[in-house]
Amino acid sequence: MPHFTRGAAWRSDKLLVMERGEGCYVYDTDGTKYLDGLAGLFCTNLGHGRTDLSAAALKQMDTLAFYPTWGFANEPATKAAQMIAEEAPGDLDEVFFVNSGSEAVESALKFARNYHLSQGDDQRYKVIGRDWAYHGTTLGALTVTGIPKFREPFLPMMWDGVRHVRNTYGDTVPEGTPASELESVKAVEEMILAEGPETVAAVFAEPVQNGRGAVVPPPGYWPELRKICDKYGVLLVADEVINSFGRLGHFFGSIRYDVVPDMITFAKGVTSAYQPLGGVLIRKPLVEAIWDSPMGSYVHGSTFGGHPVATAVACANIQAMRTEDICGHVLRHEELLNGGLQQLVERHNCVREVRGTGYFYAIELMADRANGIDLSADQALALQSGVLNSFLLDAKLLVRPDDRGATMLTISPPLVADTAVIEDLLARADQVLERTNDWLSVCR
């Protein structure tokens, strides 16, 4: 069964079957070439066809294919954890490995509860998330997720400890006004106070929020979250499953926004998706506080956590990122990508705005920007349910038509995308938007 795929698409004889990849492009079984403008799913950061990563996997399989980390260690997991901690901000020195982003969020949730319980704060279990945020699909992570269509089918199965507050979309203050006056900041503190600080365990947020379309925080937002959490003894969790490993031009997005959270969740780019791997970075004093408590351990684990093959690939991936200066490459090219996307706003009346930073953007659509006309419900539904995808496939451009809070195109190319690839991506996006303009002029 496919993931997040309608039965009609799965049954269609037009379903694409991908066969191979090379750099920033992939090929289907008919030999048709597509530009991978979403890096698979925000994750194939070093691009396709990296023999150094596949060689690392093969070498490790020939040495030690698997042994559990329940009471044991293995060299690749230890080395990967060290390399990750070296790139992390502050004292985020402890790494707990799992297999996916959802598992990473689950692990952070359980660690927050485990930590507070070890310190005698047994009332702390509530979590504050943000509207339209995506934190995963397992039940705990889904409870923190703020996207209605993902949550609603499973509401009876969810725990009641999560409260959602507004995100930073559209939030500004007059120049010279402190970030503490942002409504999105005040909403977090107000929720902590309303629930009772002694009951709140953690605040979860993405540095740049994926849901609602690459929502970039206002200056000072993250340091204010840090102050609020410190004030009330609440753990601050940066969900960087998308934002880490170069996506925002730094190994961790938290570095870009000048904050040291208590935990960082990661996955996707840690292996450039060549192996499934995720994890949680945790501040060392928090881990030691549990170890030194009567509890003595973090009560959580999984069979494949710290898998030697996956972590060997992570080591190769991180080494390649360092050697090839991937973060520097993103920072040097982000203005080319951003500037080109902003020019598309000027060229196409169907574009409301472009948001994002680094190699992570969203193009939000509307019916008629010049006259301030939004998409009708019928137009939005048609675009989201097939029209946009058909235009993208004709342009041989693989990016995501998104419906989470608006009608958008999400763009997130491999981090190795150079000037030629970016210009190719912009030209294909230009073609898609031109066809969207034409379609909207007929469908009014």
C-alpha positions, 0 to 999 in steps of 0.5 A: 500500500502506498503512503498518503496516496489516494486509491485512484492514483495508485490504481492509475496506469499513469502512476510513475515508477522511479528507476534511478537517480543522478544528482538532482534528477531522477528517471522513471522506468520509461527513461523520462528525466525529472528534476527532483525539486523536493529532494525526495521528501526534503531528505536526499540532500546530497543528491542521487547516485552517491556511491560514497554513501552506498559504499559505506553501507556495504562496508558496514554490512560486511563488518557488522550488519546489526547488533542491538544497542540495548545494553551494547554499543557499536562503533558507527553509532558512537562515531555518528553521535559524536559527529552530530554533537560536534555540529550541534549548538551549545551543550546538545551532546547526547544523541538518541537514535531511532528510525524516522522523524515521527519516532524522533518526535515520539522520543522527545515527547517521552524524554520530556515526561521522563525527565520531569518525572525523574525530578519529581515534577509528576504533574508535568505532561502537557505539551504546547504545539503550533497551528498547522505544524507537522510533527509526524504521524504516529499517535503521539507525534500526530497529537502534537501535529496541528493539521486538521485533516491528519488529526481528525480521523484519529481524534478519539485515539489521541491523548488530551495533553496537547494545546495548540497556539498560533504560529508565526505566519503574518506576525510582525511588530512595528520597528523598534518593538521587542520580539516579546510583543509578537502575538505568536510569542505571547500566545505561548506564555499565555497558554502556559499560564492558562494550563498551569506552568506546573503541568507543562512539560514541553513546547514543540516548534520547527525553526521554519514551519513546514505546514502553512508553507515555509513559515519563517519566524520573525527576528527574535522569536526563538530567543523569546521562546527560550526565555519563556521556557526557562522562566517556567521550567518547560523544555524547548524542543526544536523539531528539525526533521526538515530544517537540519543537516543543511536545509537552512544553510547550517547543520541545524536550523536552531543555529540560524535563529540563535537558540539552544533548545533542550532537544532537537529532533532530526531525520531525513537529511542525516543520511541524505535518505540513503538509509532510514535514520532519525534521532533526538539531540538532548542537552547533556545536563538533562540526560545526566539528571535522569541517570543520577535520579532514582529512575536511572534511565530513559525508559524508551528504546527500539530494536533498530535504534542506532543501527550500525549500517544506518549510522555508518551512512550518517558518518559518510554523509556528515563527512561529505557535507563537511568536505564539500562545504554543503552548508556554505554552498546553500548560503552562497546560492540561497539568494539566487534561488530566493531572488528567482522565486521572487521574480516569479511573483512579479511575473505571475498574477496567480502568485500571492507570495513566496516564503522561505529561506536556505533551500526551503520555500513555498509559493502560495497561489491566489486567483488574481493578485492584482485585484486581490481575489482569492481562489474560490473553493472550487478552484482550490480543490481542483488545483490541489486534487490534480490540476497542479500535479498535471502541470508539474508532470508536464514540466517534469518538475517534482515539487509538492502541491500543498493544501495545508492552510492554503494552495501552494507549491513547496520547493526543497531541492537537493542541497548540491543544486548549483546555479544550472540546476536552480535556473532549470528549476526556476524555468520549469516553475515558471512554466507551471505558473504560466499554465496555472495563470491560463487555467485560472483565466478560464475557470472563473 
